[in-house]
């Protein structure tokens, strides 16, 4: 079983309790972790019980400590963004982050197609650690979707919602179609939206979705 976890926003005991109860093969966090300490420190209670994977959300770049605790932790290899990984017998693709108007807000045309393009034009004073501004390290660029070219998956996990959601984006469905996935599972929207189609799942604030083998 794979346990998909909605935005925890700094609270994790409910995840640890669920893992102890159900012993999933893997946990996949759908963004907005808001880690108060390094990832490996916070998740130490369950690291010997299950695999831990994640995508990032918009709030994971709100503060330097949130960013560093996630992306510079010893668990950073569990970042699914831009990858397709075999987890619990399924090929799972991950797209972290959100769409922002300064970069790209579909269906509008993107203002910047690549991160390198934005860095070159944003001005030296706006760069952080020599690259993207901290905030935009959770912005989706077109080149993020291009990472999946010629890849196939069974499930797409993302922070943003697909087009069937009132605040979703059809480009998520287009990515899912190109990957050939059977299901899209996302976080971000705290009140879980009930889709009429079973291929869509919105995991709400600190919620869970279990996928059996």
N, C-alpha and C positions, 0 to 999 in steps of 0.2 A: 504494500500500500504506500502511496505517496500522499503526504499531507501538505496542502497548499495553505499558506497563512496570509490573511489580509493584513494591511498596514498596522504594525504593532505600536508605532509612535512611542518608543521608549519603555514599553511594558512587555515582559517576556515570560512571566511565570505561567501564564495560561498556556503558552506553547510548550513549556517544559512539562507541565502536568499532562497535557494531551499526548506528548511523546511517550512519557512513562506508561500511560494507560494503553496506548495503541501500538507502540513499537513499530512505527513506519520504516520502510526501507530508506526513505529520504524525506526531508523537509525542504520546501521551496518557499522562500519569503518573497512577497510580491511588491516590495519597496516600502519606503518611508519607515526605515528601522529606527532612526533617531538614536543611534547607539551612544549611551553615556560613557562607555568605556570601550576599549578595543573588543572587536567582535569575538575573538577567541576567549577573552575573559568573561564576557557576558554569557556566552553559550557553552562554557565549560561544563555545566551540569548535564548536558545531553550529548556531548561529542563522542562518547563511547557507546551511545545507543543508536545513532542514526547518522546518515550523511546530511550535511547542511549546504543548501544552495540558495542563491538570491539573485534578484535584479534590484536596481536602485530606483528610488522615487524622487520626486522633486524636492522633498524636505531633506534628503540625504546630502544636499549641497547647501543647506541653509547656513551652516557654520563650519569652520575649519575642522573642529573636533569631530563633527558628524562624518565629514568626508574622510578624514584620516583614520578614524576608528573602523570604517568600513573598507575603504579601498587600499589601505596600507596595513591591514591586519594579516595574520598568518592564514586566515580563511579566505583571502581574496581570490584564491584559485577557484572558489565556488561561484564566482561571478558569471552568470549565464548570458549577460548582455552581448549580443552579436555572435552568439555561438549556438550550435546544436550539439547537445550532449546526450549520451545514453544514460538514463537514470531510471532505475527500477524496471528495466526492460523496455522503456519508451524513449523515443527520440524527442527531446524537449528543447525547443528554441526559446531564447529569451530576448526581450526588448525592454530595457529600462528607460526611465526618463519620461519627459512630457514634451508636448508641442508648445512653443512659445512664439508669439507674434514677431518678436525681434529677429527670430531665426526662420521659423517655418510654422505656419498655422493652416494646415490643409482645410478646405480645398484651395486656399490661396497658393500662389506660386512661392517657392522658397526664396527668401532674401539672400541666403547663403547656401550653397550646395554642400560645402565641405567645411570641416573644422579649420583646416589650414587657411581657407579663404577668409573665414571670420577673423582668425588671429592676425592675418596680414593686414586687415582693414580696421580693426577695432581700436588701434592706437596703443602704443607701448604702455602708457599709464593704466590701461584697462586690463592688461594681462596679469594673470596670477601664476606665480611660479614659472613664468616664462611661456605660458600657454593660455588656454581658455580662461576667462573669468570663472571664479568658483561657481557662481549661479548656473552658468551655461554648461557646466560639466554634467548637468542633468537635463539638458535640452536635446531633443531629437533633431538630428540633421539628416538630410537625404542619404549621406554616405553611411549612416548607421544601418539603413535598410539594405544598402548595397553589400554589406557584409554577408548577407544570406544568399547571395547569387549562386544559383545552381545547387543549393542545399535543399534537403527534404526533412520533414519532421512530422511527428504524430500530434504534438501539442505545442501551442504557442503561449508562453506566459508573458504578460506585459503589464506595465503600470497603467497606461492609457487604455481606454475602452474602445471596442469596435463600433462600427457605424450603427448597429442596432440599439445602442444606448443613447438616451437623450442628449448626452454630452460626449458622444463618441465620434470616431473618425473612420471613414470608409477606407482610408489608406491602410489601416490595421487589417481590415478584411482582405485587401489586395495582397498584403504581405503573407497572410495566412493561406490565401489561394496559391500563391507562388510556391509556398513551402509544402502544400498539399496536406495541411493539418486537418485533423478531425475535430479539434476543440480549441477554443481560445479561453484562457483563464486570466482574469485581471484583477487588480486592486484599485487604489486611488479614490474611488467613490465610496464614501463611508457608509452610506445607506445602500445595502445590497439591492441591486435592481434585478427583478425576476424576469428573465428573458422567456419568450415563447418558444424559442428554439434551443434544444438541449446542447448544441455545440458551443454555446456561450455561457460563461459562468463569471459572475461578479462576486468576489469574496470581499465582504464588507469589513468595516473597522474591527480589527482584532478577531475576525471571524476565521472559519476553517472550511476547507473543502477537501474531502477524502476521495482519492481515486484508487479503486481496488485493482489488484493485479489482473 
